[in-house]
Amino acid sequence: MPVTRIVVINDASQARGGATGLALLSVRLLRERGLDVSYICGDDGDNDDLRALGVTVIAAGSAGLRQRGRADAMIRGLNNIATRDLVAGYVREHDTPGTVYHVHGWAQILSPSIFRALAPVAARTFIHAHDMFLACPNGVFMDYRRNQVCQRTPLSASCIVTNCDKRSYSQKVWRLARQKSLFASFDRTLPWAGILLIHPAMQERLARAGYGADMFRIVRNPSAPYSATRIRAEDNRDIVYVGRLERDKGALDIAAAAARAGMALTLVGDGPLRGVLEARYPDFHITGWQPREAVGGFVGAARVLVMPSHHPEPFALVIPEAVQAGLPVIVSDTALMAAEITECGLGLSVNIFDPSALDDAIATLRDMPDKDLREMSQRGFSNQANLSMTPETWADRLVDLYRGALKT
C-alpha cells in the first residue's frame, strides 16, 4: 500500500518552539518529495508558507493555555473536546488506507484527548516525543526544587507526593491530572505505529511510564552546522551561549562563570533574564533573538559554546550545530548528549550545579594548547560522531517509517 497522504498534527502553525519548527520542516520536505500533506493544528492555521506549499490546513482556531484564563486553561489542558472532535471528524470523513498520521506537539492546545480520536487509526499513527510529556508530568524528568534529575516512576506514590514543579505544587497537581488524562486517552494496548525518540537515552525514561520497547523508533533530529567552513576555535578566546535567557537554561550560570574566568561572553538569544544580565554584566554582548541564518556570525568568534541547561535536554540542537561547525562545547551532564560529547572528544560535560566544575571546564578549554583545541575542532567538523541527521536523511527516515506502517 503506497503512502497517499500524511496528516501532520501539531499544536501550532507558526514556529515558536522546536517541535513546531520540526513539524513545519517535515511538511516542506515531504511536499518536496511529492507527497500529499494535510496539517491539523490547534491555532488559527494562518501560515502563508503552508498555503504556498499546497498543504490543506485544518485549524481549530484555539488559543494556547498561557493565553487563556486560569480555569479555562486547566479544563482544556486536560481534555479539549473541540480539538478531539476536530481530529475525530477528519478521521471519519477523510481517512483512507494509505493515510499516515504524525503527531508532533499536543500539550499546549490539542490536549491528550486527541489520542482518543486517533485510536481507530492507531496502526498508522506516529507520535514524536520531542520532550518527555508522554511519560513525565513536568515533561523533563527534573526535580526543580532539589536541582536533581528525577529517577521516579511517573504517577507512582513517590511522584505524586513530590513537589518538583518550577512554579508550585498546585501546578504539579494539575500536571498529574493531565498525565492521568493522557494515560487514559493513549491506550497503550493498541498497535500504535510507533513513538519516535529524538535520542536513544529517552528509552529508559519512557519505559518507566509503561511504554513497551517495541513502540520506540530512534529518529535523531536534523541539524545543519552554524558554518559551512570550520570555525577556527583555536584562534579565538571568547565564549558563546545560544538560547533563551532564563534560569533553567543556565544563562545566569554561564554569565557568572565567564565573569569569573575573565572571558568575553556573547549571549545569542532573548528572554526574561535579559534585563538582569544587562544590569549585572554590562560588558557582555546580548544579541537578542536572531534568525537561524544569522547565528553563525556570532558563534564564529568563539573558542567554546556552553550549553548549561539545568534539566535533561533530550536533544539540544545547539550542540550538533556547534560541534559540526568545529566549535568545542561544554555541556551540562544532565543533557542526554553529554556522554557522546566526552566519549568522542568533542568537549566537556560538567555538573552545572557546581560552579567550580564549570569554572574548571572553562579554564581547561581556555588554556588548552591551540594544537589540541584544533584537533578537537576538527573531530567535530568531520561529523564522525553523527549526533544528528541531515534534513534530507531525516525526511527519508520518516518516509521509510510511514511506508513500513502501511505494510503491517
VMD Tcl script that draws the C-alpha trace (Angstrom):
set ca {
  {0.00 0.00 0.00}
  {1.61 3.31 -1.05}
  {1.51 6.39 1.17}
  {-1.22 8.60 -0.28}
  {-1.36 11.28 2.41}
  {0.47 12.33 5.57}
  {-1.54 14.19 8.20}
  {0.78 16.23 10.42}
  {-0.84 17.11 13.76}
  {0.61 19.86 15.93}
  {-0.48 22.49 18.44}
  {0.69 25.46 16.38}
  {1.12 26.53 12.77}
  {3.80 29.15 13.50}
  {7.24 28.08 14.73}
  {7.89 29.43 18.23}
  {9.50 26.28 19.51}
  {11.47 23.25 18.44}
  {8.57 20.82 17.94}
  {6.65 23.18 15.68}
  {9.76 24.05 13.72}
  {10.36 20.37 13.05}
  {6.72 19.72 12.21}
  {6.81 22.50 9.61}
  {10.18 21.34 8.28}
  {8.77 17.86 7.78}
  {5.86 19.31 5.81}
  {8.20 21.16 3.45}
  {10.47 18.15 2.93}
  {7.54 15.80 2.37}
  {6.00 18.15 -0.17}
  {9.37 18.35 -1.97}
  {9.09 14.57 -2.32}
  {5.71 14.98 -3.99}
  {3.66 13.65 -1.09}
  {0.21 14.97 -0.23}
  {0.21 16.61 3.22}
  {-2.58 17.90 5.45}
  {-1.88 19.88 8.61}
  {-4.18 19.78 11.64}
  {-3.37 22.45 14.21}
  {-4.85 23.87 17.35}
  {-4.33 27.55 16.49}
  {-5.77 29.61 13.61}
  {-3.60 27.91 10.96}
  {-2.55 31.25 9.46}
  {0.69 30.28 7.72}
  {1.45 31.59 4.25}
  {4.23 29.03 3.74}
  {1.81 26.14 4.22}
  {-0.57 27.65 1.72}
  {2.24 28.19 -0.78}
  {3.21 24.53 -0.42}
  {-0.30 23.43 -1.30}
  {-0.96 21.97 2.14}
  {-4.52 21.51 3.33}
  {-4.77 23.18 6.75}
  {-7.44 22.16 9.25}
  {-7.36 24.64 12.14}
  {-9.17 24.54 15.46}
  {-8.79 28.28 15.97}
  {-7.97 27.84 19.66}
  {-5.52 29.68 21.89}
  {-2.65 28.18 23.86}
  {-3.00 27.51 27.57}
  {-0.96 30.57 28.51}
  {-3.32 32.81 26.54}
  {-6.40 31.53 28.38}
  {-7.89 32.30 31.75}
  {-6.67 30.03 34.51}
  {-9.87 28.00 34.89}
  {-10.36 27.62 31.14}
  {-6.73 26.57 30.66}
  {-6.99 23.96 33.40}
  {-10.07 22.38 31.82}
  {-8.98 22.49 28.18}
  {-5.45 21.36 29.03}
  {-6.86 18.13 30.42}
  {-9.48 17.45 27.76}
  {-10.03 19.77 24.82}
  {-13.29 18.45 23.44}
  {-13.24 20.78 20.43}
  {-9.86 19.59 19.17}
  {-10.74 15.96 19.91}
  {-13.85 16.31 17.77}
  {-11.91 18.12 15.05}
  {-9.42 15.25 14.72}
  {-12.14 12.60 15.03}
  {-14.15 14.32 12.32}
  {-11.17 14.41 9.98}
  {-10.51 10.71 10.52}
  {-14.15 9.85 9.99}
  {-14.55 11.91 6.82}
  {-11.16 11.78 5.12}
  {-9.24 8.69 6.24}
  {-8.02 6.25 3.61}
  {-5.97 3.04 3.88}
  {-2.94 4.97 2.59}
  {-3.16 7.83 5.11}
  {-0.50 8.11 7.83}
  {-0.84 10.37 10.89}
  {2.10 12.04 12.61}
  {1.58 13.82 15.94}
  {4.22 16.35 16.97}
  {3.08 18.78 19.72}
  {-0.17 18.29 21.67}
  {0.39 19.63 25.22}
  {-0.33 23.35 24.69}
  {-3.62 23.36 22.75}
  {-4.71 19.97 21.42}
  {-4.57 18.16 24.79}
  {-4.38 14.40 25.48}
  {-7.92 13.97 24.13}
  {-6.70 13.77 20.52}
  {-5.34 10.28 21.16}
  {-8.90 9.01 21.66}
  {-9.75 10.45 18.26}
  {-6.75 8.71 16.71}
  {-7.44 5.33 18.29}
  {-9.24 3.94 15.17}
  {-6.10 4.66 13.10}
  {-3.51 3.82 15.78}
  {-1.66 1.40 13.50}
  {-0.96 4.29 11.12}
  {-0.21 6.93 13.76}
  {3.27 8.00 14.89}
  {3.84 10.13 17.97}
  {7.01 12.24 18.01}
  {8.50 12.52 21.51}
  {10.18 15.93 21.26}
  {10.14 16.01 25.07}
  {9.16 13.73 27.94}
  {5.50 14.74 28.31}
  {4.37 11.30 27.14}
  {5.80 9.99 30.42}
  {6.58 12.74 32.94}
  {4.12 15.28 34.36}
  {6.60 18.15 34.10}
  {7.92 16.98 30.76}
  {11.63 16.68 31.55}
  {12.14 14.23 34.45}
  {13.56 17.06 36.55}
  {13.08 17.79 40.24}
  {13.42 21.56 40.06}
  {13.11 22.05 43.81}
  {16.14 19.86 44.52}
  {18.05 20.58 41.29}
  {18.20 16.87 40.56}
  {17.34 14.68 37.59}
  {14.26 12.70 38.60}
  {14.53 8.92 38.83}
  {10.94 8.33 39.98}
  {8.28 6.29 38.19}
  {5.65 8.63 36.74}
  {2.40 8.68 38.76}
  {3.92 6.47 41.45}
  {3.22 7.40 45.08}
  {6.66 9.00 45.26}
  {5.97 11.02 42.12}
  {2.57 12.19 43.36}
  {3.77 13.49 46.73}
  {6.94 15.16 45.42}
  {6.81 18.89 44.72}
  {9.13 19.01 41.71}
  {7.44 21.73 39.66}
  {9.14 25.01 38.81}
  {6.10 27.03 39.86}
  {4.17 25.38 42.67}
  {2.78 22.13 43.97}
  {-0.70 23.16 42.78}
  {0.74 23.30 39.27}
  {2.21 19.84 39.84}
  {-1.22 18.54 40.92}
  {-2.74 19.83 37.68}
  {0.06 18.25 35.67}
  {-0.58 14.95 37.46}
  {-4.22 15.20 36.41}
  {-3.17 15.84 32.81}
  {-0.86 12.82 32.93}
  {-3.71 10.64 34.12}
  {-5.83 12.02 31.30}
  {-3.07 11.19 28.83}
  {-2.67 7.63 30.08}
  {-6.44 7.15 29.86}
  {-6.63 8.60 26.32}
  {-3.49 7.00 24.91}
  {-4.43 3.32 25.00}
  {-1.11 1.51 25.03}
  {-2.74 -1.81 24.18}
  {-3.46 -0.51 20.68}
  {-0.95 -1.17 17.87}
  {0.37 2.40 17.52}
  {2.80 2.74 14.61}
  {5.50 3.98 16.93}
  {6.86 6.60 19.31}
  {9.70 8.48 17.65}
  {12.52 9.23 20.10}
  {14.99 12.00 19.30}
  {17.74 10.38 21.38}
  {18.32 6.73 22.41}
  {18.65 7.67 26.10}
  {14.96 8.60 26.15}
  {14.03 4.91 26.04}
  {14.68 4.15 29.70}
  {12.71 7.18 30.86}
  {9.65 6.45 28.74}
  {9.80 2.78 29.69}
  {9.34 3.84 33.32}
  {5.89 5.07 32.33}
  {4.93 1.68 30.91}
  {5.65 2.11 27.21}
  {6.95 -1.08 25.63}
  {10.33 -1.14 23.91}
  {8.62 -2.36 20.73}
  {6.94 1.05 20.42}
  {10.19 3.02 20.15}
  {11.84 4.19 16.94}
  {15.02 6.27 17.15}
  {14.91 9.29 14.85}
  {17.54 11.86 15.78}
  {16.67 15.43 14.92}
  {18.04 17.07 11.78}
  {20.55 19.89 12.06}
  {22.88 21.97 9.97}
  {26.20 23.36 11.25}
  {26.42 27.04 12.09}
  {29.15 27.39 9.48}
  {29.91 25.56 6.24}
  {33.62 26.07 6.89}
  {35.36 25.03 10.11}
  {35.32 27.61 12.87}
  {38.96 28.12 13.81}
  {38.24 27.86 17.51}
  {41.94 27.66 18.35}
  {42.35 31.26 17.17}
  {39.53 32.57 19.37}
  {39.24 33.46 23.05}
  {35.54 34.15 23.67}
  {32.60 32.13 25.00}
  {29.22 31.95 23.27}
  {25.80 30.90 24.55}
  {22.82 30.31 22.24}
  {19.34 30.00 23.71}
  {16.64 31.60 25.78}
  {17.80 33.84 28.60}
  {16.14 32.08 31.51}
  {17.23 30.45 34.72}
  {16.52 26.84 33.77}
  {18.59 27.23 30.60}
  {21.60 28.21 32.73}
  {22.00 31.73 31.34}
  {22.90 33.15 34.75}
  {25.35 30.29 35.40}
  {27.37 30.86 32.25}
  {27.39 34.64 32.70}
  {28.75 34.34 36.23}
  {31.32 31.75 35.14}
  {32.53 33.85 32.20}
  {32.96 36.83 34.51}
  {34.98 34.73 36.96}
  {37.15 33.45 34.10}
  {37.73 36.95 32.75}
  {36.47 35.94 29.31}
  {34.18 37.82 26.93}
  {30.72 36.32 26.52}
  {28.18 36.67 23.73}
  {24.63 35.59 24.57}
  {22.66 34.90 21.40}
  {19.04 34.99 22.41}
  {16.41 36.76 24.46}
  {14.20 36.04 27.41}
  {13.01 37.12 30.84}
  {16.53 37.43 32.28}
  {17.81 39.86 29.68}
  {17.39 42.89 31.93}
  {19.09 41.18 34.85}
  {22.02 40.10 32.68}
  {22.43 43.55 31.14}
  {22.48 45.16 34.59}
  {24.94 42.71 36.14}
  {27.24 42.24 33.16}
  {27.18 45.38 31.02}
  {30.32 44.35 29.13}
  {28.78 41.16 27.77}
  {27.11 41.23 24.36}
  {23.44 40.21 24.25}
  {22.24 40.00 20.66}
  {18.54 39.45 21.22}
  {16.64 36.90 19.18}
  {18.35 36.14 15.87}
  {17.16 34.22 12.80}
  {18.90 30.89 12.30}
  {20.97 32.14 9.37}
  {22.42 35.00 11.46}
  {23.64 32.92 14.41}
  {26.78 31.76 12.58}
  {28.06 35.31 12.50}
  {28.10 35.41 16.31}
  {29.48 31.95 17.10}
  {32.34 32.20 14.60}
  {34.42 34.30 17.00}
  {34.11 31.83 19.90}
  {36.55 29.35 21.36}
  {33.78 27.34 23.03}
  {29.99 27.17 23.14}
  {28.46 26.44 26.53}
  {25.08 24.69 26.86}
  {24.38 24.85 30.62}
  {20.74 23.71 30.89}
  {19.63 22.51 34.30}
  {17.10 19.95 33.08}
  {17.88 16.88 30.94}
  {17.78 18.20 27.38}
  {16.64 15.29 25.16}
  {18.21 16.90 22.12}
  {19.80 20.33 22.47}
  {20.05 21.43 18.85}
  {22.80 23.94 19.62}
  {25.17 21.07 20.42}
  {25.36 19.42 16.96}
  {25.05 22.81 15.25}
  {28.16 23.99 17.10}
  {30.13 20.75 17.06}
  {29.65 20.14 13.34}
  {30.90 23.66 12.66}
  {34.09 22.84 14.54}
  {33.25 24.59 17.80}
  {34.10 22.67 21.00}
  {31.33 22.60 23.59}
  {30.84 22.46 27.34}
  {27.50 20.85 28.20}
  {25.62 20.12 31.37}
  {25.96 16.48 32.36}
  {22.16 16.32 32.54}
  {21.97 16.58 28.72}
  {21.33 13.25 27.01}
  {24.17 14.01 24.57}
  {26.70 14.64 27.34}
  {28.21 11.16 27.26}
  {28.68 11.28 23.48}
  {30.40 14.66 23.71}
  {33.02 13.41 26.14}
  {33.44 9.94 24.61}
  {34.00 11.40 21.14}
  {36.39 14.10 22.35}
  {34.18 16.98 21.24}
  {34.19 18.91 24.50}
  {33.49 18.54 28.20}
  {30.47 17.85 30.41}
  {30.01 19.35 33.86}
  {27.76 19.29 36.88}
  {26.05 22.61 36.21}
  {25.01 22.88 39.86}
  {28.67 23.04 40.92}
  {30.11 26.45 39.92}
  {33.66 25.23 40.44}
  {33.13 22.41 37.93}
  {32.02 24.89 35.28}
  {34.97 27.15 36.12}
  {37.39 24.23 35.73}
  {35.91 23.21 32.38}
  {36.12 26.75 31.01}
  {39.70 27.07 32.23}
  {40.59 23.73 30.61}
  {39.46 24.83 27.15}
  {40.69 28.39 27.62}
  {44.19 27.18 28.49}
  {44.28 24.12 26.21}
  {47.17 24.30 23.74}
  {45.92 25.57 20.42}
  {47.10 22.40 18.70}
  {44.92 20.23 20.96}
  {41.91 22.50 20.62}
  {42.32 22.47 16.84}
  {42.20 18.67 16.88}
  {39.01 18.79 18.95}
  {37.54 21.26 16.49}
  {38.49 19.10 13.53}
  {36.92 16.00 15.11}
  {33.62 17.80 15.42}
  {33.77 19.25 11.94}
  {34.36 15.78 10.48}
  {30.88 14.79 11.81}
  {32.06 11.28 12.59}
  {30.03 11.28 15.81}
  {26.72 11.50 13.89}
  {24.99 13.42 16.66}
  {22.18 14.38 14.30}
  {20.77 13.70 10.86}
  {20.74 15.95 7.84}
  {17.30 17.28 6.88}
  {17.34 15.03 3.81}
  {18.20 11.81 5.66}
  {15.68 12.73 8.37}
  {12.90 13.08 5.80}
  {13.92 9.81 4.15}
  {13.75 8.08 7.52}
  {10.24 9.43 8.13}
  {9.03 8.26 4.74}
  {10.51 4.80 5.35}
  {8.64 4.61 8.65}
  {5.39 5.70 7.01}
  {5.76 3.04 4.36}
  {6.55 0.44 6.98}
  {3.37 1.26 8.89}
  {1.30 0.53 5.80}
  {2.92 -2.87 5.32}
  {1.86 -4.21 8.72}
}
mol new
graphics top color blue
foreach p $ca { graphics top sphere $p radius 0.5 }
foreach p [lrange $ca 0 end-1] q [lrange $ca 1 end] { graphics top cylinder $p $q radius 0.2 }
display resetview
